[in-house]
Each structure stands twice: as structure tokens, then as C-alpha cells.
Amino acid sequence: MNGVLNTNSYISLGIALAIISGVVWINVNVAKLQTTAEMNKEELASVQARLRATELSRESWGYQDMYRWASHLQRDNPSLKVPEPQYEK
């Protein structure tokens, strides 16, 4: 047994362990990156869905709404001159 393990065999074992641990480390990091990318896709889809829902639920601010607001403002503040809202066709 004394002749089987010498300095050269320890160096060879060290190099083999370094290569194996490097391959394992790379595989673990690739798996982490893939998981992060999948999470980012899910988060992006969630944000886009919320944005679509917000855009669809927004009320429009039309001419009649502006006119009602201006009338209410003029009625509550008689000293204030409120211009007529511009009607866009």
C-alpha cells in the first residue's frame, strides 16, 4: 500500500476533484439562472396582466365630465372665472 499512493497520485486526485467540483458548481449556477429567468417571466406576465386590467378599468374623462366639473367649480367659487372646456371632435 505504501507504493500505491505517492505525491503524483495525490496531485492526480486533486486535479480530478477540482474538475468534478467545477462541473458541479457550473451546473448548480446554470440551474439557479434558469430558475431566476422563469421567475422573471412570471413576474413580467403578472405585471402585464395588472397593467391591462388597470387600462381596461380606467374611466374616460370626456367633454361632459369636464363641463360638470367646470360648472361645479364655478358654482362653488363665484369669484373664479372658469373657462369653458374645449370640445374636441
N, C-alpha and C positions, 0 to 999 in steps of 0.2 A: 504494500500500500504506500510505502514511502516513495517509490519511484513513479507512481501514477500521478500524484498532484505535485506540481512544481510551479515555479514562477510563470512559465509560459501558459500553463493550463489556467491559472488564476486570471491572467490577462485575457485569455480567450473567453472565459466565463464572464468576466466583467464587460467585455465588448458585447457579448450576446445579450446579457441582461440590459445593457444600455439601449441596444436596438429594440428589444422587446418592449421595454418601458416607454421608449419614444413612440413606437407604433400605438401602444395602448393610449398614451397621452393624446396623440393626434386624433384617434377615434373618439375619445371622450369629448374633446373640444368640438369636433365636427357635429357630434350629436347635440351638444349644447347650442351651437349655432343654428342647427335645423329647428330645434325646439323654439328658440327665440324668434326665428323667422316666421314660424307658424303662429306664434302668439301675436306678433306684429300684424300679420294678415288678419287675424281675428279681431284685433283692436281696431284696425283700419275699417273693416267691414262694419263694426259696431258704430264707429263714429259716422261713417257714411249713412247708415240707416237712421241714426238720430238726426243728422242734418236734413235728410229727405223728409222725415216726419215733421221737423220744425218748419221747413219750407212749405209743406202742404198745409200745415195748420195755421199759417200766418194769415191774418185778415188783411184785406186790401184797404188802402186809405184812398178813397175816391173823392170825387167832387162834392157829393152830398155830405160826407163826413167832414170835409174841410169847411163847408158852408155852415153846418151845425156848430162846429167848434168856434168859428169866427162869430156867429150870431150870439152864442153863449158868452164868449169873451167880451163882446161889445155890450151886451145887456148887463153883465156884472161890473163892467168898468166904463161908465158913460163918458168919462173924460178921455178915454183912449180911443184913437182912431184906428180901426181895424180895416185894412184894405179888403176888397172882395177877392176871393180866391180865383185864380186863373183857371178857366175851364179849358182842358186840352181835349181836342177831338181826335 
